Amino acid sequence: MTTRTARKPAGRIAFIGAGPGDPELLTRRAYAALTDADQVVYDRGVPESLLAAVRADAKEDAQFSPAEGAPGDVAKVLLSAAKSGLAAVHLVAGDPFGHESVVKEVQAVARTAVHFEVIPGIGQAEGVAAYAGVPLPGVRIAADVDDVTTLDFDALAGAAQKGSFAVAVDAGDLAAVRDGLLAAGVEPGVPVGVTGDGTGETQYTTTSTVDSFVAAALGFTGRVVLTVGAEVAERDPLSWWENRPLYGWKVLVPRTKEQAGAMSARLRAYGAIPCEVPTIAVEPPRTPAQMERAVKGLVDGRYAWVVFTSVNAVRAVWEKFAEHGLDARHFGGVKIACIGEATAEAVRAFGIQPELIPAGEQSSEGLLAEFSPHDEILDPVGRVLLPRADIATETLAAGLIERGWEVDDVTAYRTVRAAPPPAEIRDAIKSGGFDAVLFTSSSTVRNLVGIAGKPHARTVVAVIGPKTAETAIEFGLRVDTQPQNASVPDLVEALAEYAMELREKLAAMPAKQRRGSKVQGPTALRFR
């Protein structure tokens, strides 16, 4: 019999292109390789937002460190990790083969027996050009340049005559690029766009001409993308990234991180920069006896309906179920009503489809309008379980009782005021550092003012429904917009529509009136 010695697992190396910066542009293959990696070295040009997105799903013990030294030094680090049986990655901005230094690293690794792969990424120049709204037809040149002395300015001049081109360079090299273009015969008046923070939250493009773009880009730092050619002058209708309704707006989201996820994602899709500030902390009830009896009653068939008024109430019941080893099967025969779609989604996540969600106003009044009165013949069980917060209003319970139902109004959780946010956020709230704030309940209004102060008068105030609006007005706030349906998606949509209305009003104003306009926010600033 032949015995074999156990071999050390084979390591591997991947050179991965991070794309132009937006984490959403990372390819699926690149993301899978990164989250499976043991060691990741990354270039300083890779945005922190992209690194944070990767770290969130990476192996628990994965090591992330900046790539330091010459190509040979980085290759040695990668090879050392791979020979130890680890999966090592070099993450670079744009595309790996767009960097001469990375090509040298790949060549060094290729001379060994270590398995490697090169996972391409969207080049910075072409990716940012697309986000800036500049097509690159004709002779397509889109180059990521580490050393401007390697640029073929004659080829660029030819491309500028036939269409447009894009190059990614360091902001400090702009003057050298201008001089090279003029020396190669590019007309001084050819349009140029300079884009900083390409594909990022604060991407900004300034347009000028070959002879003036250095001065126009004063203040830009780091990597920038130049787009040169006739198409630059026509970019406004195609500039989809910077033209999103809430682009550049700093929006305050006074919700816990768990609750704010969907809202923040929708805000980002419209171009906003959300800042999540918890105003409420959720804690168990002081005495668990009520919830214990409620869970026993559910299992014993005591209730005809369970009415959920919040995601927190759903979580509280399921946590209590889990404590007793129960699951969704123990809801058999009990009908479920939800005050809104977000609460319904939380119920569906546990494998149960709610019977009733208001089709109209998603509030206590909206639910009561569609809740059938108790019928002794059709409803042999006449009791409703209402698990909710300790500070909830009595509207729903009173309305159900009026409809002939017996109601067990149970405290499922307590809401307490959260700790104050950091001083810089408190100062921004009071000084107008936020362009908008979204309130999803009366308690978020009360608690935000209590822990951080009242938002500045220039901050746009959006509220989810009439009760929240009443509370905001009580605290001296001006309510600017409110959706027809009380839901998070509709609330974000209402803010986006309000921003578009502001933009249209400002666009219709004469330039002198814009300067004196009281309309605030990034939309106004862009017209000034």
Secondary structure, DSSP 8 states (H G I E B T S, - for coil): -----------EEEEEE-BTS-GGGS-HHHHHHHHT-SEEEE-TTS-HHHHHHHHHHS-TT-EEEE--S-HHHHHHHHHHHHHTT-EEEEEESB-GGG-HHHHHHHHHHHTSS-EEEEE----HHHHHHHHHT----SS--EEE-S-GGG--HHHHHHHHHHSEEEEEEEGGGHHHHHHHHHHTT--TTSEEEEEESTTSTT-EEEEEETTTHHHHTTT--SEEEEEEEGGGGG-GGG-TTTTSTTTT-EEEE-S-HHHHHHHHHHHHHTT-EEEE---EEEE--S--HHHHHHHHHHHHT--SEEEE-SHHHHHHHHHHHHHTT--GGGGTT-EEEESSHHHHHHHHTTT---SB--SS--SHHHHHHHS----TTT-S--EEEEEEETT--SHHHHHHHHTT-EEEEEEEEEEEE-----HHHHHHHHHT--SEEEE-SHHHHHHHHHHH----TTSEEEESSHHHHHHHHHTT----B--SS-SHHHHHHHHHHHHHHHHHHHHHS-HHHHHH----SHHHHHT-
